[in-house]
């Protein structure tokens, strides 16, 4: 299963921590939930999402061993 690594600023980390604390879950669980909420019903939706994120230097995907 691939692992997604997202590089975020200190301000974004603080916002993520605050929101996850308010919802009573870990930051990782919140990020997973946010990613799973993306409505990707067709291959066209997946392609559009990929093109929107393409070139974002904060994202990196690597294979889990």
Wavefront OBJ file of the C-alpha trace (Angstrom):
o trace
v 0.000 0.000 0.000
v 1.452 3.414 -0.936
v 2.228 5.995 1.724
v 1.400 9.641 1.054
v 3.703 12.168 2.670
v 2.527 15.770 2.808
v 4.898 18.584 3.702
v 3.060 21.395 5.479
v 4.126 24.625 7.107
v 4.198 25.174 10.858
v 1.018 27.258 10.569
v -0.747 24.441 8.707
v 0.490 21.917 11.307
v -0.985 24.036 14.093
v -4.304 24.323 12.256
v -4.385 20.567 11.649
v -3.574 19.822 15.290
v -6.255 22.232 16.507
v -8.920 20.802 14.222
v -8.061 17.193 15.061
v -8.158 18.021 18.777
v -11.601 19.630 18.377
v -12.870 16.504 16.608
v -11.225 14.166 19.118
v -9.146 12.201 16.615
v -5.493 12.074 15.628
v -4.128 14.326 12.912
v -3.406 11.283 10.726
v -6.969 10.027 11.071
v -8.289 13.470 10.170
v -6.124 13.624 7.045
v -7.197 10.104 6.009
v -10.845 11.055 6.487
v -10.392 14.232 4.441
v -8.756 12.263 1.616
v -11.483 9.614 1.673
v -14.235 12.246 1.521
v -13.130 13.339 -1.936
v -15.982 12.413 -4.306
v -14.193 10.391 -7.003
v -16.942 8.552 -8.875
v -15.450 8.266 -12.356
v -12.039 7.979 -13.954
v -12.503 11.564 -15.127
v -12.847 12.681 -11.497
v -9.610 10.877 -10.613
v -7.845 12.478 -13.575
v -9.098 15.963 -12.659
v -7.958 15.484 -9.046
v -4.542 14.275 -10.207
v -4.086 17.232 -12.561
v -5.050 19.671 -9.809
v -2.402 18.205 -7.471
v 0.285 17.626 -10.104
v 3.426 19.618 -9.354
v 2.566 20.240 -5.694
v 5.995 19.956 -4.085
v 4.433 19.157 -0.697
v 3.149 15.752 -1.882
v 5.230 12.608 -2.202
v 4.053 9.016 -2.592
v 6.263 6.022 -1.840
v 5.611 2.314 -1.644
v 5.295 0.731 1.782
v 7.544 -2.278 2.320
l 1 2 3 4 5 6 7 8 9 10 11 12 13 14 15 16 17 18 19 20 21 22 23 24 25 26 27 28 29 30 31 32 33 34 35 36 37 38 39 40 41 42 43 44 45 46 47 48 49 50 51 52 53 54 55 56 57 58 59 60 61 62 63 64 65
